[in-house]
C-alpha cells in the first residue's frame, strides 16, 4: 500500500498585505517645486521591479496645482513636498484631506525637524520621509501609507 502526502500551501499575512490584487493599481501624484526632485522620485518608484502596481498619474509644481489635480484625478496617494510656492505642502494637505479624505498624503522634506514632523501630523498627512531617504525607505513608506499605516520617524 502506497501513501500519498498532500502538500498544502500556507497563506501568510505578508503575502496578502504586501501585494494588492493584480487588477489594483495605486494611483500617485508627485508634488514638488523642483523638477529634478519630481523626476528622481518618479524614476525611483518606476525602477523598482516589485512595484508594477504603482502608477504615477501626473506631477504638480506647487500646492495649488496639486489640489486642483487631486480634484480631477482622485489619486490614492500624493507624495508632497512641504515647501512649495503658492500654497505650501501643509496647507495643500489640509485642503486635500478635507475634500478627499481617502486620499493618502506622504510628506517629503529636505529637513528633519521634530517641530516640522508635528506640523505635518497636525496637517493630517499620513506619513513623512526626508529626501535623504533611500529608494527602499521611500518604497516601504509608500507601501505602508497605501495600506493605511502611518509612517513617521
Buried (B, 14 or more C-beta within 10 A) or exposed (E): EEEEEEEEEEEEEEEEEEEBEEEEEBBBBBBBBBEEBBEBBBEBBEEBEEBEBBBBBBBBBBBBBBBEBBEEBEBBBBBBBBBBEBBBBBBBBBBBBEEBEEBBBBBBBEEEEEEBBEBBBEBBBBBBBBBEBEBEEBBBBBBBBBEEEEBBE
